[in-house]
Amino acid sequence: MKKLDWYILKRYLVTFLFTLLILIPIAVAIDISQRVDKFLAHSDLGVGQIIDEYYKNFIIYYSNTFMPLALFIAVILFTSKLSNNTEIVAMTNAKISFTRFLYPYMVGATLVTMMALVMNHFVVPNSSKERKKFEKEFFNKKRFKDDIVENFSLQLNDSSYMYIKSYSFKSSQGSFFSIENYKGIELVQKLTADNIRWINKDSTFKLTRYSLRKVFKDRDSIFSGTSIDTTFTFTPKDFLYKSALAQELPSHELSDFIKISKKRGVKNLNAYLVEFHKRTSLPIACYILTLIAVALAFKKKRGGIGVNLGIGVSIMFIYVFFLKVAEVLGAVAGVNPLIYVWIPNVIFGLLAFYLYLNARK
């Protein structure tokens, strides 16, 4: 890399970090104004605990969320400044093409993309888990239905199916439990229990008033009893199928969860697939947004930085709008979430390519 490349790359990263450091305190200040009454409502909640368990994770989450916006604004700001100072004119007169001018920008976009990928796939999920735990304990009013799962079923493998009428996570107990085993389409065994309780200490289930029926060709045999301790290939965690949980799982755990859930016959996992694919598509958007920002600000315009910034922010909000719509549509059953998650990048990638061709002229 030449001195010019280092100059642009340094400005790229410094302006990006500066913009991000402006946005985060604003987000923290707004959140404090909304949460201060809830903080004060808990006399045992200290400032150190709030910072360590909540705002540390809050900053990590929103730094990752604001990263594309900060990057886009930063590139427009310093590229517009280069243009207004006629520095770009000097580079053009030195026979530096627009494609060559983009080189340090793409290096900077690569660094930001790599950081965003690590954040999205590993750091943010663990951080979100701690933040949501804090919010659940101190902010959210607990509702009875949040602790209950009703009419839940799982396909444990190709031949085994589980059903439970209701299960309470608070008491770790459920009612009207059954497991059916099949050989082809024929039932070979069925285990039922009036009550099932999870014993966390031993990682076992305790069945109360159970009955085991085995089906043979010429007869059936039934065994019953008052209680029995046993293990299964599932735990109470498998009863939780909420899209919010996807944000708390690192990508390797989320991938394993999706594979296991598919084998168990869970019908709609699109909310999890959207979250999984989004963790890659958003960082890749750094390249697209960088190219759009440079192409917009490369040429000096009447009105200066303000015009470029106005156009850029408008494009950014349109991108966010498309992104949110794609996430909602991608979570609907029966569609391919991978396609919907990448649609905003494809559309704005085409826009970036058009602006690139235009800027080359």
WOSUL-V441620 format. One record per residue. N is the residue number from 1. SS is DSSP state (h for helix, s for strand, l for the rest). NEAR is the number of other ideal C-beta (glycine too) atoms within 10 Angstrom. Layout:
N&SS&NEAR + N&SS&NEAR
//
This chain:
1&l&11 + 2&l&10 + 3&h&7 + 4&h&16 + 5&h&16 + 6&h&12 + 7&h&14 + 8&h&25 + 9&h&18 + 10&h&13 + 11&h&19 + 12&h&25 + 13&h&15 + 14&h&12 + 15&h&21 + 16&h&25 + 17&h&12 + 18&h&13 + 19&h&22 + 20&h&18 + 21&h&11 + 22&h&12 + 23&h&17 + 24&h&17 + 25&h&10 + 26&h&11 + 27&h&16 + 28&h&14 + 29&h&10 + 30&h&10 + 31&h&14 + 32&h&13 + 33&h&9 + 34&h&10 + 35&h&17 + 36&h&10 + 37&h&8 + 38&h&13 + 39&h&15 + 40&h&9 + 41&l&10 + 42&l&13 + 43&l&6 + 44&l&5 + 45&l&17 + 46&l&11 + 47&h&9 + 48&h&8 + 49&h&13 + 50&h&18 + 51&h&12 + 52&h&13 + 53&h&17 + 54&h&21 + 55&h&17 + 56&h&14 + 57&h&22 + 58&h&23 + 59&h&17 + 60&h&18 + 61&h&19 + 62&h&17 + 63&h&20 + 64&h&20 + 65&h&15 + 66&h&18 + 67&h&25 + 68&h&22 + 69&h&18 + 70&h&22 + 71&h&26 + 72&h&26 + 73&h&23 + 74&h&24 + 75&h&28 + 76&h&27 + 77&h&21 + 78&h&22 + 79&h&28 + 80&h&25 + 81&h&17 + 82&h&22 + 83&h&19 + 84&h&15 + 85&l&11 + 86&l&12 + 87&h&15 + 88&h&21 + 89&h&12 + 90&h&11 + 91&h&17 + 92&h&14 + 93&h&9 + 94&l&8 + 95&l&7 + 96&l&14 + 97&l&10 + 98&h&19 + 99&h&11 + 100&h&13 + 101&h&20 + 102&l&20 + 103&h&16 + 104&h&20 + 105&h&20 + 106&h&18 + 107&h&17 + 108&h&24 + 109&h&25 + 110&h&13 + 111&h&15 + 112&h&23 + 113&h&21 + 114&h&12 + 115&h&15 + 116&h&23 + 117&h&17 + 118&h&12 + 119&h&20 + 120&h&21 + 121&h&17 + 122&h&14 + 123&h&17 + 124&h&23 + 125&h&20 + 126&h&14 + 127&h&21 + 128&h&21 + 129&h&16 + 130&h&16 + 131&h&22 + 132&h&18 + 133&h&14 + 134&h&19 + 135&h&15 + 136&h&12 + 137&h&12 + 138&h&17 + 139&l&15 + 140&l&11 + 141&l&6 + 142&l&10 + 143&l&8 + 144&h&8 + 145&h&8 + 146&h&13 + 147&h&12 + 148&s&15 + 149&s&18 + 150&s&10 + 151&s&9 + 152&s&16 + 153&s&12 + 154&s&22 + 155&s&15 + 156&l&19 + 157&l&11 + 158&l&8 + 159&l&13 + 160&s&16 + 161&s&17 + 162&s&20 + 163&s&14 + 164&s&20 + 165&s&13 + 166&s&14 + 167&s&21 + 168&s&15 + 169&l&16 + 170&l&10 + 171&l&11 + 172&l&15 + 173&s&16 + 174&s&25 + 175&s&14 + 176&s&14 + 177&s&22 + 178&s&17 + 179&s&19 + 180&s&17 + 181&s&16 + 182&s&15 + 183&s&10 + 184&l&7 + 185&l&5 + 186&s&8 + 187&s&14 + 188&s&14 + 189&s&16 + 190&s&18 + 191&s&20 + 192&s&17 + 193&s&26 + 194&s&13 + 195&s&15 + 196&s&22 + 197&s&19 + 198&s&20 + 199&s&11 + 200&l&9 + 201&l&6 + 202&l&10 + 203&l&9 + 204&s&15 + 205&s&21 + 206&s&18 + 207&s&22 + 208&s&16 + 209&s&12 + 210&s&21 + 211&s&15 + 212&s&17 + 213&s&16 + 214&s&15 + 215&s&15 + 216&l&8 + 217&l&5 + 218&l&4 + 219&l&7 + 220&s&10 + 221&s&10 + 222&s&9 + 223&s&11 + 224&s&11 + 225&s&12 + 226&s&8 + 227&s&12 + 228&s&15 + 229&s&11 + 230&s&12 + 231&l&10 + 232&l&15 + 233&l&12 + 234&l&15 + 235&l&12 + 236&h&17 + 237&h&10 + 238&h&18 + 239&h&17 + 240&l&11 + 241&l&18 + 242&l&9 + 243&h&14 + 244&h&11 + 245&h&18 + 246&h&22 + 247&l&19 + 248&l&19 + 249&l&20 + 250&l&17 + 251&h&16 + 252&h&10 + 253&h&11 + 254&h&21 + 255&h&13 + 256&h&12 + 257&h&20 + 258&h&18 + 259&h&11 + 260&h&15 + 261&h&18 + 262&h&12 + 263&h&13 + 264&l&18 + 265&l&13 + 266&l&17 + 267&l&10 + 268&l&14 + 269&l&20 + 270&h&20 + 271&h&21 + 272&h&24 + 273&h&20 + 274&h&25 + 275&h&26 + 276&h&21 + 277&h&18 + 278&h&20 + 279&h&24 + 280&h&17 + 281&h&19 + 282&h&22 + 283&h&23 + 284&h&15 + 285&h&26 + 286&h&26 + 287&h&18 + 288&h&23 + 289&h&26 + 290&h&27 + 291&h&23 + 292&h&27 + 293&h&28 + 294&h&25 + 295&h&22 + 296&h&22 + 297&h&27 + 298&l&23 + 299&l&13 + 300&l&16 + 301&l&16 + 302&l&5 + 303&l&11 + 304&l&13 + 305&h&18 + 306&h&10 + 307&h&14 + 308&h&24 + 309&h&18 + 310&h&12 + 311&h&17 + 312&h&23 + 313&h&14 + 314&h&10 + 315&h&19 + 316&h&20 + 317&h&11 + 318&h&14 + 319&h&22 + 320&h&13 + 321&h&11 + 322&h&15 + 323&h&20 + 324&h&11 + 325&h&13 + 326&h&22 + 327&h&18 + 328&h&12 + 329&h&16 + 330&h&23 + 331&l&20 + 332&l&13 + 333&l&9 + 334&l&7 + 335&l&13 + 336&l&11 + 337&h&23 + 338&h&15 + 339&h&13 + 340&h&21 + 341&h&25 + 342&h&20 + 343&h&17 + 344&h&23 + 345&h&21 + 346&h&12 + 347&h&15 + 348&h&21 + 349&h&17 + 350&h&11 + 351&h&17 + 352&h&21 + 353&h&14 + 354&h&12 + 355&h&18 + 356&h&17 + 357&h&11 + 358&h&12 + 359&h&18 + 360&h&12 + 361&l&5
//
